[in-house]
């Protein structure tokens, strides 16, 4: 049979999730904000100002939130890795038995599991990496970068939030153009995510369009009700 060659996409990197989430959040949140302000019968300039403020505030908020969460996750992982490294130095035999027990649970015969654990434990650094993957589910050499997550979320949120704001910056006086652009953007973002999943592009696009549309409709209704009451 011919030799099979294939490559896997990076499923643990720190850029894909914040990029997708940032773009989606920017589109949905800023369009919802603009819809709410427009629903209150505010002037186009006020709507544009609100949208611009939402873009700036949201982009920095996303970046700070992503940096903090990913940094905290990485710090926790490093702390646990230090514990594991210390245990390997203090109790190498017990850690080797623990590794053998893991392989027995995965279906290996006890004798074979003991041999595998013994060979892997011969190199302390290799043993450390194996224990990190088996016990903690992390790769010590591939922890997520908080800066990558922060920059990716900042840029993607900015792009997403700019879509519903653009018509008002160009002089639009109604929500219609922003609505159309945002709907297209939501569908496009949802369809784009299908390239990284097994979902069809139509399903992914429609799902994001419906969810974003519901959020915007609710915010518009709230703005309409509250704005009418305050005017």
C-alpha positions as CSV (number, residue, x, y, z in Angstrom):
1,X,0.0,0.0,0.0
2,X,1.2,3.6,-0.7
3,X,2.6,5.4,2.3
4,X,0.1,7.9,3.7
5,X,1.2,11.4,4.5
6,X,-1.0,14.0,6.2
7,X,-0.5,17.0,8.3
8,X,-2.6,18.2,11.2
9,X,-3.6,21.8,11.8
10,X,-2.6,23.5,15.1
11,X,-5.4,22.9,17.5
12,X,-3.6,24.2,20.6
13,X,-2.2,27.5,19.4
14,X,-3.1,30.7,21.1
15,X,-4.2,32.7,18.0
16,X,-7.2,31.0,16.4
17,X,-9.6,31.2,19.3
18,X,-9.0,34.9,20.2
19,X,-9.0,35.9,16.5
20,X,-12.4,34.2,15.8
21,X,-13.9,35.2,19.1
22,X,-12.6,38.8,18.8
23,X,-14.0,39.3,15.3
24,X,-17.4,37.8,16.2
25,X,-17.6,39.8,19.4
26,X,-16.6,43.0,17.7
27,X,-19.3,42.6,15.1
28,X,-22.0,41.5,17.4
29,X,-21.3,43.8,20.3
30,X,-20.7,47.0,18.3
31,X,-23.6,46.4,15.9
32,X,-25.8,45.8,19.0
33,X,-24.5,49.0,20.6
34,X,-25.1,51.0,17.4
35,X,-28.6,49.4,17.0
36,X,-29.5,50.3,20.6
37,X,-28.4,53.9,20.2
38,X,-30.0,54.3,16.8
39,X,-33.2,52.7,18.2
40,X,-33.3,55.6,20.7
41,X,-33.7,58.0,17.8
42,X,-30.3,59.6,18.5
43,X,-28.7,61.7,15.8
44,X,-26.3,60.0,13.4
45,X,-23.3,61.8,14.9
46,X,-24.2,60.4,18.3
47,X,-24.6,56.9,16.9
48,X,-21.2,57.2,15.2
49,X,-19.6,58.5,18.4
50,X,-21.1,55.6,20.4
51,X,-19.9,53.1,17.8
52,X,-16.4,54.5,17.9
53,X,-16.3,54.5,21.7
54,X,-17.5,50.9,21.6
55,X,-14.8,49.9,19.1
56,X,-12.0,51.5,21.2
57,X,-13.2,50.3,24.6
58,X,-14.1,46.8,23.3
59,X,-10.8,46.3,21.6
60,X,-8.7,47.2,24.6
61,X,-11.0,45.3,26.9
62,X,-10.7,42.2,24.8
63,X,-6.9,42.5,24.6
64,X,-6.6,43.0,28.4
65,X,-9.0,40.1,29.1
66,X,-7.3,37.7,26.7
67,X,-3.8,38.6,28.0
68,X,-4.8,38.2,31.6
69,X,-6.7,34.9,31.1
70,X,-4.0,33.3,28.9
71,X,-1.2,34.5,31.2
72,X,-3.0,33.2,34.2
73,X,-3.5,29.8,32.5
74,X,0.2,29.7,31.5
75,X,1.3,30.6,35.0
76,X,-0.9,27.9,36.5
77,X,0.5,25.4,34.0
78,X,4.1,26.4,34.8
79,X,3.4,26.1,38.6
80,X,2.1,22.6,38.1
81,X,5.0,21.7,35.9
82,X,7.4,22.8,38.6
83,X,5.6,20.5,41.0
84,X,5.9,17.6,38.6
85,X,9.6,18.3,38.0
86,X,10.2,18.4,41.7
87,X,8.4,15.1,42.3
88,X,10.5,13.4,39.6
89,X,13.6,14.5,41.4
90,X,12.4,13.4,44.8
91,X,10.5,10.2,44.0
92,X,11.6,8.9,40.6
93,X,10.5,5.3,41.4
94,X,7.0,6.4,42.5
95,X,6.6,8.5,39.4
96,X,7.8,5.6,37.2
97,X,5.2,3.4,38.8
98,X,2.5,6.0,38.3
99,X,3.4,6.2,34.6
100,X,3.2,2.5,34.3
101,X,-0.2,2.5,35.9
102,X,-1.4,5.1,33.4
103,X,-0.4,2.8,30.5
104,X,-2.1,-0.2,32.1
105,X,-5.3,1.9,32.3
106,X,-4.9,2.6,28.6
107,X,-4.8,-1.1,27.8
108,X,-1.2,-2.2,28.0
109,X,-0.2,-5.4,29.8
110,X,1.3,-4.6,33.2
111,X,4.7,-6.1,32.2
112,X,4.8,-4.1,29.0
113,X,3.6,-1.0,30.7
114,X,6.4,-1.3,33.3
115,X,9.0,-1.7,30.5
116,X,7.7,1.3,28.6
117,X,7.7,3.4,31.8
118,X,11.2,2.3,32.7
119,X,12.6,3.2,29.3
120,X,10.9,6.6,29.2
121,X,12.1,7.3,32.7
122,X,15.7,6.7,31.9
123,X,16.0,10.2,30.5
124,X,14.8,12.6,33.2
125,X,13.9,15.4,30.7
126,X,12.0,13.0,28.6
127,X,10.2,11.6,31.6
128,X,9.2,15.1,32.6
129,X,7.6,15.8,29.3
130,X,5.8,12.5,29.2
131,X,4.4,13.1,32.7
132,X,3.4,16.7,31.8
133,X,1.4,15.4,28.8
134,X,-0.1,12.4,30.5
135,X,-1.0,14.0,33.8
136,X,-1.5,17.7,33.0
137,X,-2.4,17.5,29.3
138,X,0.1,20.2,28.4
139,X,3.2,20.4,26.3
140,X,5.9,22.3,28.3
141,X,7.4,23.6,25.1
142,X,4.1,24.8,23.6
143,X,2.3,26.8,26.2
144,X,-0.1,29.5,24.8
145,X,1.4,33.0,24.5
146,X,-0.6,35.8,26.2
147,X,0.8,38.4,23.8
148,X,-0.3,36.4,20.8
149,X,-3.8,36.1,22.2
150,X,-4.0,39.8,23.2
151,X,-2.8,41.1,19.9
152,X,-5.0,38.7,17.9
153,X,-8.1,39.6,19.8
154,X,-7.4,43.4,19.7
155,X,-6.9,43.4,15.9
156,X,-9.8,41.1,15.1
157,X,-12.2,42.9,17.4
158,X,-11.2,46.2,15.8
159,X,-11.9,44.8,12.3
160,X,-15.2,43.3,13.4
161,X,-16.4,46.4,15.3
162,X,-15.5,48.6,12.3
163,X,-17.9,47.0,10.0
164,X,-21.2,48.3,11.5
165,X,-19.5,51.7,12.2
166,X,-18.2,52.4,8.7
167,X,-21.5,53.6,7.2
168,X,-22.0,56.2,9.9
169,X,-18.4,57.4,9.4
170,X,-19.2,57.9,5.7
171,X,-22.3,59.9,6.4
172,X,-25.1,57.3,6.7
173,X,-28.2,58.6,8.5
174,X,-30.1,55.3,9.0
175,X,-29.3,51.9,10.4
176,X,-30.1,50.1,7.2
177,X,-26.7,50.1,5.5
178,X,-25.0,49.1,8.8
179,X,-27.6,46.3,9.2
180,X,-26.8,44.9,5.7
181,X,-23.0,45.1,6.2
182,X,-23.2,43.6,9.6
183,X,-25.4,40.7,8.4
184,X,-22.9,40.0,5.6
185,X,-20.0,40.2,8.0
186,X,-21.7,37.9,10.5
187,X,-22.4,35.3,7.9
188,X,-18.9,35.6,6.4
189,X,-17.2,35.2,9.8
190,X,-19.4,32.2,10.6
191,X,-18.7,30.6,7.2
192,X,-15.0,31.3,7.6
193,X,-14.9,29.3,10.9
194,X,-16.1,26.3,8.9
195,X,-12.6,26.0,7.4
196,X,-11.3,25.0,10.9
197,X,-14.2,22.7,11.8
198,X,-16.2,19.9,10.2
199,X,-19.3,22.0,10.0
200,X,-20.6,23.2,6.6
201,X,-20.1,26.8,5.7
202,X,-23.8,27.5,5.3
203,X,-24.7,26.1,8.7
204,X,-21.8,28.0,10.4
205,X,-22.7,31.2,8.6
206,X,-26.4,31.1,9.3
207,X,-25.8,30.2,13.0
208,X,-23.7,33.3,13.5
209,X,-26.1,35.4,11.5
210,X,-29.1,34.3,13.6
211,X,-27.3,34.7,17.0
212,X,-25.9,38.1,16.1
213,X,-29.2,39.2,14.7
214,X,-31.0,38.2,17.9
215,X,-28.6,40.2,20.0
216,X,-28.9,43.2,17.8
217,X,-32.7,43.0,17.7
218,X,-33.0,42.8,21.5
219,X,-30.6,45.8,22.0
220,X,-32.5,47.8,19.4
221,X,-35.8,47.1,21.2
222,X,-34.3,48.1,24.5
223,X,-32.9,51.3,23.0
224,X,-36.2,52.0,21.4
225,X,-38.1,51.6,24.7
226,X,-35.6,53.4,26.9
227,X,-34.9,56.1,24.4
228,X,-38.6,56.8,24.0
229,X,-39.1,57.0,27.7
230,X,-36.2,59.4,28.2
231,X,-37.0,61.7,25.4
